[in-house]
Amino acid sequence: MLRLNHAIRLTFQDVEQINRMTGFQPIDIHDLDALRRFCERAKSHYAGDSYYARNRRRAIESAIARYCAD
């Protein structure tokens, strides 16, 4: 991810990793707030208490936290 203040640009590898992890293509993500909103939408898709859903949400949270770290 390339970052300039609050503006971001996801590299091809970032897009592939996020797509593989969430199952959704990250489109029109140009700032950290948009990335966080995308994360919330992806996590809401995996609602429930199953083992798979909990692990998927945890993986999404950790990956997005890594991107948003200062």
N, C-alpha and C positions, 0 to 999 in steps of 0.2 A: 504494500500500500504506500502510495506516495502522499505526503501530507504537507500542506502549507497553511499554517494557522488552523482555521476550522474547515478549510476545504480539503477534500481527499480525492484521490483517484485510485480505484482498485486495479491492481495489475491483473493480467490474465490468470496467473496462478491463484491469486486471491479469489477471483470470480469462480474458478473451477473448484476450489476448496469449499467455498460457501455453498455453491450449487450442490456439490456432493453431500455436504453435511445437512443442508436444510431441505433439499429437493426443489428449491425455488431459485430462479435466476435473479440475481441482484441487479435490477435495472434502475437507472436514474438515481443512483446514490452518489451525491456530490459533497455531502458534509456529514459530520458525526451524528447529528440529530436524525438524518435520514437513515443512517446505518442502524441506530438504536430502534427506530420505528420498524425497520425491516426485521430486526431481531425479535421484537415483540410480536409481529405478525406471524413469523415463523414458529415461535414458541407457542402461540395460541393454536396453531394448527395441530400441534402435538399435545393436545390437552388430554388429561386422564391420569390414572394412577398406575398404569402398567409399567413394568420394568423398562420396556423399550421407550416409552414416552418420557419417563423420568430421565433416562440416560441421554436421549436425544436433546431434551431441553438443557440439560447440564452441559453437553458438548457445545451447543449453540452459545450459551452464556459465556463459557470459557473462551471460545474463539473470538467473540465480539469484544470481550473484556481485553483480550490481547491486542486487538486492533485499536481500541479506544484508550489504551494506556498512554500516559504522557511520556 
